[in-house]
Amino acid sequence: MISKTVLASCLSLATMHAHCFAYALEDAPAKVEISSTRDPELKSYRQMYKGLEAFDQYRQLAPAAMLKFTLLPVDANTSLNDLTMRIASEQSSIPVAVGADGRFVLPKIASALNENADLLLNRKKGLFRWRPDIRSEGVPSDKRRLGDLRLECAIWWAVEYEDTPYDTRTLFRLLGGACHSSFIVISFWSPRRLSAAYLINKDRREKIQISKNGLQFVPPLYNKDWSDDTLVEFEFAAPSEEPALSK
């Protein structure tokens, strides 16, 4: 049995790691062009590839969705305009298309794995963060599908696992897994400030936790009483109640 002290430590660590989609705003460094020097902006290609493998392993959570990743500026003044990406090693450089919304599809390339390639942007390191983005067709923009969120969590954990301290990984396993425990808080960003959020499935409706500032919501990924087709419905705050966004 896990002691209260250890459990409190785990919850603190879990919250820190679970906020993989939440990043603090920082002053933006000056824009520069990346030279041929290897300066990884994201995780290595090998680590991001683990996310591709997790998608294949757990895609039954969102069988009709495709895997995309999203680049998020850490500063509201950082533009996505003319943003480019490449899979780069000493032997090769392979371009990856980045959409105007920051979304991109990461291809599976065996040679890039063998060459221990990096993912490089044409911007200075530290301006962008990444997250998985799973969107099943037919889900309205003011809702999220629970299976999509579960799959995002599985992809995130597969990528972040290697960089997570051993003690934290051990605690997560004892608690049932990063994406499968009621003791581990996994929060997601809302598209706008929330006044409330609900789980909706047929005739069932249940309110779920949101952050104090209304910018994040906490779906019960672990609770199998709610099927993957359950929707998270957002109730957005009135515009006059929305503060300036600061993540």
N, C-alpha and C positions, 0 to 999 in steps of 0.2 A: 504493500500500500504506500502511496506517495504522501509524504508528510506535508503539513500545511505550509511550512517554510519553502519546501521544494516546489510545491504547487504554485505558490505565489510568485516565485521566481520564474516558473514556466509561463505563467499567464503574462507576466511582464514581457518576457522574451517573445511570446507568441504574438502579442499585440504589435511589438516592434516589427517582427518579420511579416506578419499578416498584412501590414500596411504597405505591401509591395506596390500597390497602385497609388499610394499617397506620398507625395514628395513636397518638401518645403520649398517655397519660393526663395530664390537667391538673386543677388544682383548679377545680371548677365555679363560675362566677360566679353571682350571685344571679339567680333567675328573674325576668324582667320580661315584660310584654306589649309586642309590637311595635306601634308606632303607625302612622300613615299615612306616616311618613317612610320613604323608600326606603333599606333597609339590607340588601343581599343576604346571605342566609345560605349559599346554595349558589352555583354558577356562575350566570351570567345564563341566562335562558330560551333565548337564541340559542345559547349554548355547549352547554347540555344537549340542545338540539334536534339538534345534530350527532351526539349519541349515538343518537338515534332514527333518523337517516339511516344511521348505520353499522350499526345493527341490520337495517334493510331491505336494505342492501347485502350483508351477510355472514350473513344468516339461514340460509343453507344449512348453516352449521356446527351449528345446532340447529333444524332445520326445524319441530319440533313444540312449541317453547318460545315463551313470550311474554316480552316485556321488562318487567321491573320494576326499580325502584331501591330501595335500602335506606338508611335514615338510621341512623347509628351514633353513639351517645353517646360523646364523648371521655372521659367520666368515668363510672365504674361506678355512681355515685350519682345520675346524671342519669336521670330517668324519661321514658319514652315516653308516659305517661298524658296524655290531653287534648292531644296534639300535633296541630297543624293546619298546613296549608300553603296558600298561594295564589299564583297567577301574577298579579303586580301591575304595573301601569303607571300613568301619570298619567291614562289614559283608562278603565281597567277593572281589576276584581279578580275572578279566577276561582278558586273553591276547588278543591283537589285532595285527595281522600281519602287519609289515611294510616292504615294498618292498625296494630293493636296491636303488631305485630312490627316496625314501622318501615318496612314496604314500601309503595310507592306506584307507580301507573302514571301516567306523564306523557303527557298528551294532546297531539296535534298541533293547534296553533291558529295559523292564518296571521296573524290580527290581532295576537296576542301577539308574533310575530316583528317585524311592522312597527312595533309600539309600543316595541320594545326592552325588553320586560318583564323583571322579576326574579322569582326564586323566594324567597318569604318565609315564615318560620316564626313562630309565636307565642311564640318564645323568643329570648333574647338571642343575638346572633351569636357563633359560636365553640363552641357546645355540641354541635353535631352535624357529622358528616362524611357523605359519600355514597359509594355504590359501585353499579355495575350488578349485577343479580342475575338470572342465567339458570339456570333449573332445568327440564330436560327431564323429562317425565312418566316414572314408573317407575324413576327412579334412587333407590336407598335413601339414607336420611339419613346413613349412614356412608360414603358414596361420592360422588365428583363425576365428571361426564362431561367428557372432555377437550375435546370440541367446545363445550360450554357455557363452559368456561374460556377457550377461544380467542375466543369471541364476546364475553365480558366484557372481555377485553383490548382487542379492537378498539373496543368502545364507550368504554372508559376513554380510550384514546389519542385518539379523535376529539374527546372533550370537552376533554382536557388539552392537546392540541396547541398551541392558541393561546397558552397561558400558559407553554409550555416555551421556554426560551432558544433563540435561533436556532442557536447553536453545537451545542447538544445535539440539536436536530432534525436538523441536518446530519450529525452523527456517527451518529445512529440510522439515517438513510437509507443511509449508507455501509456500515453493518453489516447491512443487509437489512430494517430496519424494527423498530419497538419490540416487536412481538409475533412476529417471525419470525426472530430471530437467537439463536444459541447463546451469543453474547457478552453478551447482555442478560438480567439476572436478573429474572424476573417471579415474585414470590412471592405466595401467597394465604394468608389466615388459615384455620386449621383450626377446626372447631367445639369441639374439646377438645385438650388437650396430646397430642402424638403420641410414640410410641416408634419408629414407622416408617411409611412410606407406599410403596405399590407401584402400578405400572401393570399393569392386567389386561386382556388381550384374547385370548379363546379360550384357547389353551394357552400363551400367552406371559405371563410374569410378571417384572417388573423393578423393583428398588428404586429410589426416587428421593430426591433431596436434601430434607432438612428442616432447619429452623433449629436452632441449638444448644439453644434453650429449648423446642423441640418445638411451638411455636405456629404455625409457618408451614411450607408445603411449596412446592416448586419443580417444577412439571410442565414437561416439555420441549415447550412449545407449538410450537416451530419444527420438531420432528421429524415429518416426514410418514410415517415408517415406522409411526407409531402413528396409527390412524384416529381420526376424531372420536368414534366410539362406544366408544373405549377408556375404561375406568373407572379413576379413582384410588381405590384402596382404603386406608382408614385403619386403622392399628393403634394404638389409643389406649393411653396410659400408664395404669398402675394409679392409682386415686384417691390413694393414699398418696404417689405420686411427683409429683402435680400441684402446682405452686407457685401462689401467688395470681396471678391474671391481671393483667398490666400491659402494655398496648399503647401 
